[in-house]
């Protein structure tokens, strides 16, 4: 993949390559649950279009209004979805496209743009298993393994996600906490290893 040195600045810096790492993490979870939406609402292409836009950015295209427009469309599809699971699946697709525009501002709400799709996928798994929380925990463990050092480094630039009143928010807070704590415990979480993992991510 072509390396990009372009940086967006705010309370801290984010490079385009870091944003691509975030988008890749989000889109993998969104793709996992996209069939849930497409089975519930056959013929609505909006979430899939958002995922395609996310991949275009991940694969080296500039971020453009394509990501913004398809994200908004996927979120509109989510609002019209007939079930919680379908709504979460469509919203995750929208989150994947909008990850290209993650803001470098130190606000806890920004963590949702990184981890909400992961938490939504875990919640969908619970719903499909009759509400079994053990399924959600197992899916969060998968999300932990998917998180690269670069992804965690970006996450730690933001304040921790608060534990909200709904299940997705609580799952997201749990994942956020475990990723931060795991990085604190790991001697491999250094600037050098993060850069090395970044290179692997961008050439995969």
N, C-alpha and C positions, 0 to 999 in steps of 0.2 A: 504494500500500500504506500502511496506517496506520503512522505512526512510533511507536516505543515508546521511552520514556526509561528503562525499567526496566533496572537494571544488576546484574550478579552480580559479587561481589568476592572476591578471594583474594590471591594474590601480585600481581595487577593486576586491572583491571576489564575486563569484557566486557558490552557492551550487547546487548539482544535483537536490535537491528538488525544488529549485527556477527555474532551467532550465525546470523541468517537468511542473511547473505552466505556464511558458511561452509557452511551446510546446502545452499544453492543450488549451490555449487561441487561439493559431494560428490554431490548427487542427480543432477546432469547426467551425471556419470561412471557412476553406478549405473544410470541409465536406458539408457545406451549398451549395457551388457552384460547387462541383465536378460533379453533373449531367449535368451542362452546358457543360463541356468538354466531358463527356461520350456520350451525345446526338450528339455533333458535330463530334466526332471522335470515333465511336463505335468500340470496339475491341482493343483499346490501353489501356493496363493495367498499364502503368507507373505512372500516378498520384495516382491511388488508391493504388498502392504498396508503394508509399511514405507516404500516410496517414496511412497505416497499420504499417509501420516502426515507424512513430511518436507515434502511440498508444502503440507499444511494449515498447518504451522508457518510455512513460508516466506511463505505468502500472508496471514499476519497473525493466525492463531489462537494462543492461548496454548499454551505447551508443557505437556503433561499426561502422564498415564500412558500415553496412546495411543502416544506416541513411544517410551517405554521398553518397553512390551509388544511392540509390533510389531518393534522392534529385536531383542529377545531371541528372538522367534519366527523372524526371518530368520536369525539366527545358528544357531539349532537346525537350520533347513533346510540351512544351509551344511554343518554337520557330517555330515548324512546324504546329501549330494550325491554322485553317482557319479563325478565327475571333478574334477580341479583347477580347470578353467575354471568349471564350474558352482558349485563351492564358493566361488571368489573372487567370482563374480557375486552370489550370495546374501549373502555377507558384506558386499559393497559396499552392498547395499540396507539391511542392518542398520546400517551406518555412517551412511548418510544420515539415518535416523530418529534415531539417537543423537547426531547433531551438535548438536541442540538443547540437549544437556546437556554440551557441551564444558566442561571444568573450567578455571577461571582459576588454575591452579597451574603453576609454572615447572618442569615435568618434560618431558623429551624424549619420553617415551611418549605424551604428549598430541598430538604432531604426527601420529600415526597417524590420529587422528579427523578431521584436516583433509586429509591427503594419501594415506592408504592406498587409498582407492577409486580415485584417479587411477593409482597404481602398479599396482593390481590390474587395472584396465582395460588398461593397457599390457602387463601379463603375459598377459592373456587374448588380446590381439592377437598376441603372439608365439606362444602355443600354437596358435592357429588358423592361423598361417602356418608351422607345422612347427618352431617354436622360433627363428625368425629375430629376432635382437636388433635389427636395423635397424627392424623394425616397432615394437618397444617404444620405441625412441628417437623415432620419428616421432610416436607417440601422446603421449609426454611433452612434445614440442614443442607439440602441441595443448593439453595441460593448462597449459603456461606461458602461452599466449595467453588462456586462459580465466580466469586469475587476475587479479582486479581489485586496484587499490592497497589497498583495504580488506582483502581477503583476505590479502595479503602483510603488511600492517601487523599483523594478528592473528597470523599465523604467526611473525613476528619477536619476539613477546613470549615465545615458548617457546625453550628450547635447541634446537640443531640435532638433527635425527633421526640416530641412529647408523646406520652401514652394517652391516646384519645379515648373517647367513649365507645367507639364502634370497634368491631373485631379486626378490621383491616388496619386501623390505626394501632391497635395493640400489637398485632403481628409485626407491623413495620417497626415499632419501637423495640420489640424484642430482637429483631434482626439487626437493627442499628446498633443496639447495645453490644450484641455478641461480636459484631465485626470490629467495633472499636476496642473491645476488651481483648479479642484475639490478637489484634495488632499490637497492643501494649505488651502482651505476654510473649510475642514472637521475636526472637533475636534477629530473624531474617528481615524484619520490617525496618530497613534502612534506606537512605536515599539511593545508595548504589543499587541495592536489590530492586527497589521500586523502578528505577530507570531501566534495569535489565528486563524486568517483567513487562514494562511498557513497550520495549522493543519487540518482545515476543508477541504481545497482543496485537501490535500494529502490523506485524508481518504474517500473522496467522490467516 
